[in-house]
Amino acid sequence: MSSILNGERVYLRPLQESDSESFCVWYNDEQVTRYLGMKPLSGEKAKAAFNQMLSDPDGVYFGIIKKDEKRII
């Protein structure tokens, strides 16, 4: 997928299936989820929540990618 916005060290692009593992880790982290207004989710529930975002026809979800590591942050 192509990027939407490009910066010097990061870029913004639509979420994709390969981002699932990172999101599952974040959704299971209490320090992250407290700022999302939710409780941590276990692996299967986190994966289901991520898949729901990807399949939402009305949703617009982006990831910030660190250029030097080519990973979502």
C-alpha positions in Angstrom: 0.0 0.0 0.0 1.1 3.5 -0.6 1.8 6.1 2.1 -0.6 9.0 2.7 1.8 11.4 4.4 5.6 11.2 4.4 7.9 12.8 7.0 11.6 12.7 7.5 11.5 9.6 9.9 7.9 8.3 9.7 5.1 7.9 7.2 1.3 7.3 7.5 -0.4 4.5 5.6 -3.7 2.6 5.8 -3.6 -0.4 8.3 -3.0 -3.8 6.7 -3.2 -7.4 7.9 0.5 -7.5 8.7 0.0 -4.9 11.5 -2.1 -7.4 13.4 0.6 -8.8 15.6 1.7 -5.3 16.8 -1.9 -4.3 17.6 -2.5 -7.5 19.5 0.5 -6.7 21.8 -0.8 -3.1 22.3 -4.4 -4.2 23.0 -3.1 -6.5 25.7 -1.0 -3.7 27.4 -2.8 -2.0 30.2 -0.7 1.2 29.8 -1.9 1.5 26.2 -5.5 0.5 26.6 -6.2 2.9 29.5 -5.8 5.8 27.1 -8.1 4.1 24.7 -10.8 3.9 27.3 -10.9 0.1 27.4 -9.5 -2.8 29.3 -6.7 -5.0 27.9 -7.8 -7.7 25.5 -6.5 -11.2 25.3 -4.9 -12.5 22.1 -8.1 -13.8 20.4 -10.2 -10.8 21.4 -7.5 -8.4 20.3 -7.2 -10.2 16.9 -11.0 -10.0 16.5 -11.0 -6.3 17.3 -8.3 -5.7 14.8 -10.0 -7.7 12.1 -13.2 -5.8 12.8 -11.4 -2.5 12.1 -10.0 -3.8 8.8 -13.4 -5.0 7.6 -15.3 -1.9 8.7 -16.6 -0.3 5.4 -17.1 3.0 7.1 -13.8 3.1 9.1 -10.6 4.9 8.3 -7.6 3.5 10.1 -4.0 4.4 9.6 -0.6 3.3 11.0 2.5 5.4 11.6 5.5 3.6 10.2 9.0 4.2 11.4 11.0 4.4 8.1 14.4 3.1 9.4 12.8 0.1 11.0 9.9 -0.3 8.6 7.6 -1.1 11.5 4.3 0.3 12.8 4.7 2.4 16.0 
